[in-house]
Amino acid sequence: MTSVAEKLAKKSTRKTASKQVRLRLVHVDFWSAVKLALLVSACGVVVALVTVALLWTVLVQTGVFDSVNSLLNDVSGTETVSISNFVEFGPLMVAVAVVSLLNLVAFTALTAVAAFFYNLSVKITGGLVFGFTNS
């Protein structure tokens, strides 16, 4: 009588037949593409806002802005030049939010146009062919 471990070892040595399947992508659902693009773009907005806020915090905490201020004062010869005259946290975050929201709208619209044109081009080209196998 063989043990369970020996039975499992015999099973694992047998080769399974690999089956190949070729699938053709002939339609992209318009609303699915738009919804996915909107979600990906919304994630991009959040990532951009968090990245800029963290980068600003790191630059302030490490003293990079103070070093840039002293460099600007040494170059200009005055004590009135400061990086905060050019860039502040609040307006920077507003600018990043506006650009990110414009990117959200543009990316979603371009994805909708791409889905529409893909569905039109499938009538001519037949679509994309993908090969899959289970091994």
Buried (B, 14 or more C-beta within 10 A) or exposed (E): EEEEEEEEEEEEEEEEEEEEEEEEEBEBEBEEBBEBBBEEBBEBBEEBBEEBBEEBEEBEEEEEBEEBBEEBBEEEEEEEBBBEEEEEEEEBBEEBBEEBBEBBEEBBEEBBEEBEEBBEEBEEEEBEEEEEEEE
